[in-house]
């Protein structure tokens, strides 16, 4: 049994869409709204970033990690700091980075060689 298709009728002129004629005669009031302006936080501090990749008692361990980081195309520095008892710690750091995106790229490289860095935020000077 074949399904009967609905019979299509040619609409006459009276049943056609009339809103084309009505819209130009309609007037809608709209309220004036000021353009959106995002609020700028005046107290928001800007930061530079340094990644600490390790802290060692032995300076040769720090230099070894510095070289390993250098093979990734990053520039690392070793600095010495004394603890309360006067014994030195040798910190390996990468940076500073002036944007989070550049810092994140460096983190990706460090993670690829199994180094999980510590991020340090340093306030920018005005």
Secondary structure, DSSP 8 states (H G I E B T S, - for coil): ------------GGGS--HHHHHTT----------------TT---EEEEEEEEEESSHHHHHHHHHHHHTTT--EEEEEEE-TTS-EEEEEEEEEESSHHHHHHHHHHHHHTT---EEEEEE---
